[in-house]
Amino acid sequence: MPKMTWSNLPLWALTACRDILRVATSSKRLSCILDEVLEIVTGIPDLDLGRNAAIYVADCSTDGHKLLHHRQSEDMTLPRVIDPSDVAGSFPEGFGRTCLYTIPLCINDDQPATGAVLLFGRKARRLSAEKIAALHLVCQEIARIIVNRSGHGGSLLNVVELSTDEIYIFDPRSLGIIRSNATASIRTGYTQQALSAMTTVGLKVDLSEADYRDRLKPLMSGRCPSISFDACQRRRNGTVYPVKVHVWRIRGEETDLFAEVAVATADQRKAFGLLEQVFDAIPGGIGVFDNRSRLLMANRRLYDLMNLPPERFPPGSRFEDILRYNAERGEWGDGDLDAMIRERVEQAELGLPYSFERERASGKVLAVRSEPLSQGGYVLSYTDITQRKRAEKELIRNRDELEETVRQRTAEIEAQAAALEEALKQEKNINAMQRQFVAMTSHEFRTPLAIIDGAAQRLIRKRGGIEPEFLVDKTHQIRSAVARMVELMESFLSAGRIDTGKVELALSSCSLPKLIDQAITRQKIFSQSHRFECDLTDLPPVVRCDALAVSQVITNLLSNAVKYAPRAPDILIRGWEEEGFAVVSVRDEGVGIDAEDIPKMFQTYFRARTSTGIAGTGIGLSLVKQVVCLHGGDIRVESQRGKGSTFIFRLPIRGPRREDTVVVTDAPEEATAA
Amino acid sequence: MITVLCVEDERDVRELIVEELQDAGLRVIQAENGKEGLDVILTQRPDIVISDITMPEMDGIAMLGELQINHPQLANMPFVFLTALSDKEKMIEGLGAGAESYLTKPIDFDVLMAKINGLVVRIENRVAAGLEF
């Protein structure tokens, strides 16, 4: 190995060593120093060590080297003890994939190694002799630091004296302070000499001697190299301040001594307290978790929002346990809880920001956000957005209501428009029907007029004398035409009366068969080609009704039967009694009525499609229906196109009840003779 | 001899017209509605047709339309509508269908006979001139 001096060291090694020396003289704890040293060593470029390193030191009680300190970025389980003669063999199977550099730890080249520094490279790389030499130098420095810190005389005392923390070397049996540093004197207000007459526990406010000794037990038994606990110390002036206490066992040649380092935590506490206050002032719940999903810090609001008992989940609690606590209370509903918890934890540990909203069983809505921290871990924040959600819902509901209202109004307006359109259409229909009615009425009057006028003209124009038979014939034509006109006028007048509601039924006991017979006789004058067959034996002999009106009804039905059955001469009139009603049906075998026209048959002015070419006004049947209804009866039609029609009307035998008709007057009995 | 067909569903009206025509020395044949009238036209080939419009089975205008479309060789046959339908629309419809004349009821026999006589003269002149219609 070439002799290296500080002057011919490569630049990187010089930097490293200077840093080491700097930290070595500081008052930091050994583990901190070693951590920094190893960081420098493993961070040396070209070595490609992957920042993994371990320091093993010789252990007097065994032949092996014990693991003193390590830092690692990769997941490796380092052996607690290695065999210095076969370092590689001390590692378990599979560890050999990584490249292992072993550098002996010794203060001087001529002294035996007191341990080894192990460096783990990602890949096997032959280091140049120069670099190995530099590493040796660095490791020598490490060895010196360790040895100095481990209680080899003056060096340690220097460090102790310079430390900014209170350091007390004391006898574990009597707890008497053997030596203290300047900082202890300054902090406590006692002189170093005064302190030498005191015990460490004597400075503590909150610990009895028994408690203190209790805490030292692991050190006494040698179970662990150091212990830490929180305590409060009293100054000479009586004021109290909090400290973090670390106690080490220092191996001496005859007897072991203990070293207590008291780190004043007041400033930390103060800062931390401030942070806690700030934390608690935040309206949302905040939880800070480390990279292993352990709770570092949480504010009160977090416990409130998540309904967590603070005593059950102090800092240090696992995120997973917090989740499980809520999940098992049914906050997450049914399902595989383990899988859901795992998913949440994995999501949180992914190191990516995310957010979601969750409704708790209580109805509270929380917005959950996770923000990763730069050095691992994450901050979870919980915001109660119940009010906002409620407001949102309210807003949505209002909007929906508004929309619904608009929709309803629109529908109403549309319905009104449709109704208006329908009314207009009906108006138009009625207009059309009325026009047709006027035309047909004119036709209906003109036909008998044509007969009267024609017969009169014929009488005048007859040349060569008028024979008596001719005169009789013409007179007969004129009279029957006049009768027809009278009947026509009667029906118009009746329609007009009923329409204006001024109808008066002149009720009397009438014989329906008689009224029917009379109507047939009259009809026969106009319709000599038709045959009227009657079956009226089952009719009640007397019905209370308006003889004239009912007579008109019958005549109308008969003339319709004739009119709409021009080629079928047989007309059948039947009468019977049922349920207190006298029923009359008039059947023809004429043109019939389309099914869809049947419901409209009794509307004023309506004329069925099958009536094309057959004169008519469209008021006859409407009049018939009105008369029948005034009597408290009803009328219906059974028909099929081309198969003839049957009109059936019913009249109550005892006459109309009062409410059936507008005005009912009792006619004198002689009117029956009509 | 000129033959006139009278198509009319009202028996009394038909009778009056037939009498009048017969008194004028014309041969008259009768039909009760459009359908019957069409049959008579096709089988007996009258020279003149006097027809009502409102009739069951087939009305006068439909009868004329049937003749014009399916029997164009008879389309020149003079058609006189004699109807109680006095509205202008119906008159336009009737004349538009190809009627020679549109007379309304009550019947003025002077006017009717003047019309018929005019047609008779025209037909006789055409026959004399050797023209068919």
Boltz contact constraints between the chains, C-beta under 6 A:
constraints:
  - contact:
      token1: [A, 439]
      token2: [B, 87]
      max_distance: 6.0
  - contact:
      token1: [A, 442]
      token2: [B, 86]
      max_distance: 6.0
  - contact:
      token1: [A, 443]
      token2: [B, 84]
      max_distance: 6.0
  - contact:
      token1: [A, 443]
      token2: [B, 85]
      max_distance: 6.0
  - contact:
      token1: [A, 446]
      token2: [B, 84]
      max_distance: 6.0
  - contact:
      token1: [A, 446]
      token2: [B, 105]
      max_distance: 6.0
  - contact:
      token1: [A, 447]
      token2: [B, 10]
      max_distance: 6.0
  - contact:
      token1: [A, 447]
      token2: [B, 84]
      max_distance: 6.0
  - contact:
      token1: [A, 449]
      token2: [B, 106]
      max_distance: 6.0
  - contact:
      token1: [A, 450]
      token2: [B, 13]
      max_distance: 6.0
  - contact:
      token1: [A, 450]
      token2: [B, 105]
      max_distance: 6.0
  - contact:
      token1: [A, 450]
      token2: [B, 106]
      max_distance: 6.0
  - contact:
      token1: [A, 450]
      token2: [B, 107]
      max_distance: 6.0
  - contact:
      token1: [A, 451]
      token2: [B, 12]
      max_distance: 6.0
  - contact:
      token1: [A, 451]
      token2: [B, 13]
      max_distance: 6.0
  - contact:
      token1: [A, 453]
      token2: [B, 106]
      max_distance: 6.0
  - contact:
      token1: [A, 454]
      token2: [B, 16]
      max_distance: 6.0
  - contact:
      token1: [A, 454]
      token2: [B, 107]
      max_distance: 6.0
  - contact:
      token1: [A, 457]
      token2: [B, 109]
      max_distance: 6.0
  - contact:
      token1: [A, 458]
      token2: [B, 16]
      max_distance: 6.0
  - contact:
      token1: [A, 477]
      token2: [B, 12]
      max_distance: 6.0
  - contact:
      token1: [A, 566]
      token2: [B, 56]
      max_distance: 6.0
  - contact:
      token1: [A, 613]
      token2: [B, 55]
      max_distance: 6.0
  - contact:
      token1: [A, 613]
      token2: [B, 56]
      max_distance: 6.0
  - contact:
      token1: [A, 613]
      token2: [B, 59]
      max_distance: 6.0
  - contact:
      token1: [A, 614]
      token2: [B, 56]
      max_distance: 6.0
  - contact:
      token1: [A, 615]
      token2: [B, 54]
      max_distance: 6.0
